[in-house]
Amino acid sequence: MNIADIILQIVNDSHVPMAHEVFGDPGLDAVFKVMETVKTLYRHIELERINGQIIVFQVVGRDNVRERSHPVGPPVDFAGLANQSLNNLCFEIADDGRPYIRPLGGATPEELAERAVVYIYERAREEFLAGSRRKLVKRYDTSTLSQFSVPTFSSLRDALQKFSYENVRESTCYIFRQAWHDPNRLFFKAKPESLMRNSLVQFLSNRLGGEYDIWPEQNVNEKNPVDIRVQTRFQVNRLMLVEIKWMGDSVDDNGHVTAKHRDNRAQSGAGQLANYLDEQRRSAPSHVIQGYYVIIDGRRRSLPSNATAEMYISRENGFHYETQEIEFDPAPHLTRNDFDPPYRMFARPVCND
Amino acid sequence: MNRLEPDATFDCLYVIKHLHSQREGIAQQEVHLFAYLSCLLWIYCERPVSDWGYHFVGTEHGAPYSPEIDVALRELLERGFLRRIHELVGLTKHAEQVLYDLTTHSINKERAECLEAACSSTAAFSVGMVSSALAKEPELSRARAVPSRRFLLERAAQTQLYDQFEALRKALQARGHDLRLPAVVWLTALYQLNKATPGDL
């Protein structure tokens, strides 16, 4: 598909052109105001803790003073919602541009949309309504629940820590989830490295600010590519190398174990990254180079020798390694200042107790 | 003291003000990025790139960079118009007042529309997504493919860009003059161009 076709498809299928087509320029103002408000809201609340729907709307085309919205009560301070148990939130953006809690009463979102741009979120499904039309919002970041809850990090360290918590811990990323052989997340598929790398590449591309360039699989010598190379766009002498290794057991399509990676694997990866850093320093002596070692930890205790369809694991065995740090010897992160402490990311299983 | 280029200075203040409302602070490189997007929207409006007031080069990594923006950022920091927030920057109160005054000048109206549309795209995308999308823009993707520092938006190189804008104008026929609409549609298209989107629901 060429870009002209893609543009046409977007104009026909997405919410911003829809709001403009239905309500004209006021519709465009409203859809941007709603998106900005939703983004602000999602900086303060955890979407996983929301039960029911979130609705945010702005009425369009109130022509005279009598029709203007008269908010009841003060505008909402989203920060105050952070630790509350939340069900079915509904906010109206009033004429002053601020959000107010507005119970829907007996009205439906469809009725509201006759004169408003309406956003609805429910269980990771987002759509906009305007007039009699509705459009789903395309979610480009597979690890988030909303297209409007993708944060921007200003450092690779912050981003890696968040990747561990958001993508790996519960295997929430669509790409990362494909690395598992079974739904209970006990065995990895054979050679899951590329899926893990793609998951991290997508995460970093979407969430690091505009100052970083992310390059997957970049050669550091004739033979070996480092998993991800991150460069700052303007400080051209800054270079960050990210190496990913995984621990745990992998199986082929028939359930036969293909690899069992434990501490030795983590150790060898640390040595590998240290070598990459040395080689880079030799080939680019004027660069400031830093190494980041990511270990995806899918170890489980007492797994069966082969994967079967009905596999379960107890909580005790499934989480046994969650808090067991790896002892490195040698430990490059303790002896050299260009090697960050390893980022071990434990991927939790689904347990039967 | 370096001479400040007036348009670049206005653009720095405008971008930092409008992006800062959503974030703790702005990375200086992001000012170059959004100023460049604004300049592209200027071209979309069929205005000559020479009227933008300053130019951009593509860095070895395929990023837009303007020497005039760079000077403006450094001078604005030195003269107390910008404040440092760790490694990021934000406007001081004084700078906000100056920006307010400058924005009311009719001479800045047209460029403010482009800047506003560029910054508003962050309502629909994260800054990282805007950056990823813009990397697919014909000029920057060429700069990335041939890593060497060279001027962007020179006449000879603009054909592909004009073709894309022509397709965009055609698709948005009779949809008004608000640049936020073409900005979001175009960035979405660029983002989709080479991305697999397994998260589509």
Boltz contact constraints between the chains, C-beta under 6 A:
constraints:
  - contact:
      token1: [A, 3]
      token2: [B, 164]
      max_distance: 6.0
  - contact:
      token1: [A, 3]
      token2: [B, 189]
      max_distance: 6.0
  - contact:
      token1: [A, 4]
      token2: [B, 167]
      max_distance: 6.0
  - contact:
      token1: [A, 6]
      token2: [B, 189]
      max_distance: 6.0
  - contact:
      token1: [A, 6]
      token2: [B, 192]
      max_distance: 6.0
  - contact:
      token1: [A, 7]
      token2: [B, 167]
      max_distance: 6.0
  - contact:
      token1: [A, 7]
      token2: [B, 168]
      max_distance: 6.0
  - contact:
      token1: [A, 7]
      token2: [B, 171]
      max_distance: 6.0
  - contact:
      token1: [A, 7]
      token2: [B, 189]
      max_distance: 6.0
  - contact:
      token1: [A, 8]
      token2: [B, 171]
      max_distance: 6.0
  - contact:
      token1: [A, 10]
      token2: [B, 185]
      max_distance: 6.0
  - contact:
      token1: [A, 10]
      token2: [B, 188]
      max_distance: 6.0
  - contact:
      token1: [A, 10]
      token2: [B, 189]
      max_distance: 6.0
  - contact:
      token1: [A, 11]
      token2: [B, 171]
      max_distance: 6.0
  - contact:
      token1: [A, 16]
      token2: [B, 184]
      max_distance: 6.0
  - contact:
      token1: [A, 20]
      token2: [B, 181]
      max_distance: 6.0
  - contact:
      token1: [A, 25]
      token2: [B, 176]
      max_distance: 6.0
  - contact:
      token1: [A, 25]
      token2: [B, 178]
      max_distance: 6.0
  - contact:
      token1: [A, 28]
      token2: [B, 178]
      max_distance: 6.0
  - contact:
      token1: [A, 32]
      token2: [B, 120]
      max_distance: 6.0
  - contact:
      token1: [A, 32]
      token2: [B, 123]
      max_distance: 6.0
  - contact:
      token1: [A, 35]
      token2: [B, 123]
      max_distance: 6.0
  - contact:
      token1: [A, 35]
      token2: [B, 124]
      max_distance: 6.0
  - contact:
      token1: [A, 36]
      token2: [B, 123]
      max_distance: 6.0
  - contact:
      token1: [A, 138]
      token2: [B, 200]
      max_distance: 6.0
  - contact:
      token1: [A, 139]
      token2: [B, 199]
      max_distance: 6.0
  - contact:
      token1: [A, 142]
      token2: [B, 198]
      max_distance: 6.0
  - contact:
      token1: [A, 142]
      token2: [B, 199]
      max_distance: 6.0
  - contact:
      token1: [A, 150]
      token2: [B, 126]
      max_distance: 6.0
  - contact:
      token1: [A, 152]
      token2: [B, 126]
      max_distance: 6.0
  - contact:
      token1: [A, 152]
      token2: [B, 127]
      max_distance: 6.0
  - contact:
      token1: [A, 152]
      token2: [B, 128]
      max_distance: 6.0
  - contact:
      token1: [A, 174]
      token2: [B, 198]
      max_distance: 6.0
  - contact:
      token1: [A, 174]
      token2: [B, 199]
      max_distance: 6.0
  - contact:
      token1: [A, 205]
      token2: [B, 132]
      max_distance: 6.0
  - contact:
      token1: [A, 206]
      token2: [B, 126]
      max_distance: 6.0
  - contact:
      token1: [A, 206]
      token2: [B, 128]
      max_distance: 6.0
  - contact:
      token1: [A, 206]
      token2: [B, 129]
      max_distance: 6.0
  - contact:
      token1: [A, 207]
      token2: [B, 128]
      max_distance: 6.0
  - contact:
      token1: [A, 208]
      token2: [B, 128]
      max_distance: 6.0
  - contact:
      token1: [A, 209]
      token2: [B, 27]
      max_distance: 6.0
  - contact:
      token1: [A, 209]
      token2: [B, 30]
      max_distance: 6.0
  - contact:
      token1: [A, 209]
      token2: [B, 127]
      max_distance: 6.0
  - contact:
      token1: [A, 210]
      token2: [B, 29]
      max_distance: 6.0
  - contact:
      token1: [A, 210]
      token2: [B, 30]
      max_distance: 6.0
  - contact:
      token1: [A, 210]
      token2: [B, 33]
      max_distance: 6.0
  - contact:
      token1: [A, 210]
      token2: [B, 127]
      max_distance: 6.0
  - contact:
      token1: [A, 210]
      token2: [B, 131]
      max_distance: 6.0
  - contact:
      token1: [A, 211]
      token2: [B, 27]
      max_distance: 6.0
  - contact:
      token1: [A, 211]
      token2: [B, 29]
      max_distance: 6.0
  - contact:
      token1: [A, 213]
      token2: [B, 61]
      max_distance: 6.0
  - contact:
      token1: [A, 231]
      token2: [B, 61]
      max_distance: 6.0
  - contact:
      token1: [A, 233]
      token2: [B, 29]
      max_distance: 6.0
  - contact:
      token1: [A, 233]
      token2: [B, 61]
      max_distance: 6.0
  - contact:
      token1: [A, 233]
      token2: [B, 63]
      max_distance: 6.0
  - contact:
      token1: [A, 234]
      token2: [B, 29]
      max_distance: 6.0
